[in-house]
Amino acid sequence: MSRPAAGERADVLAAMDSAEGPAFVRSFYAAQLAQYEMTVSVLERYLQSSDIDDVKNFAAAQLPRLRAELEDTRAALAEK
């Protein structure tokens, strides 16, 4: 069974507390990446299954920017 998302986020944040320099930067980007992935996933589900037009419109408007930021974060993490 997988751990709840809150537990996984707590682990990532705890790792950041003890990190310094490049290790901190990698931890930061890893935490940011996880949040972008979760947010994109939620908005994609809303876009596909919501019966509320305002929610669908919000998801459609936000997804391109968040996907771009997700890719930027992946690239930055790969460089670190």
N, C-alpha and C positions, 0 to 999 in steps of 0.2 A: 504494500500500500504506500502511495506517495504521501509526503508530508504536506500539510496545508501551506498555501502560498504565504501566509503570514509568517510561518516558521522559517521558510526558506529566505524570506526577506530579512528576517531577524538575523539569520546566520550571515548573510552578506554584509549587513550593517555592522555586526560584531567584528567581522574580519577587517572592516575599514577602520575600526577604532584602534587596532593594534598595528596598522600599516603605516609606513612612512615612505616618502619619496615616490619612486616609480611603482612600488607595490600598492601604495595608496591610489595612484592614478589608475592602475589596472583594476583595482577593486571598485573604484568609483564608476568607471566605464562599464564594468560587469553589472553593477547594480542598476545603472541607467538603462542598459540594454534589456535587462529583465523587465523593467517597468514599461519600456516602449513595446516590447513583445506582448505583454499582458494587455496594454491599452489598445494596441492594434487588433488583437484577437477579440476583445470585447466589442469594439466598434464594428468589426466585420460581422459579428453575430447580430448586432443591432441592425445593421444595414440589410442583412438577409432575412431577418425574422420579425422585426418590429412592425406592428400594425399602426404605429403612430408616425405620421408624416414628418413632424418636427424632429423626431429622434432620427429618422432615416436621413433627413436633410443635414442634420448636424454631423452624423457619422460620415456621410458622403463628402461634406466640406472639410472635415478634419483628417480623414484618412490619407490623402496624398501627402500632406505636410508631415504627418507622423511616420508614414512609411519612409519618406526621405530622411527624416531624423534617425530612424531606426538603422538605415543603411549607413549613414554617416557615423553613427556610434559603433556599428560593427567594424567599419574601416578603421576608426580611431583605436579600437581595442586591438585589432590585428597588428597595428603599428607599434603598440606598447609592449 
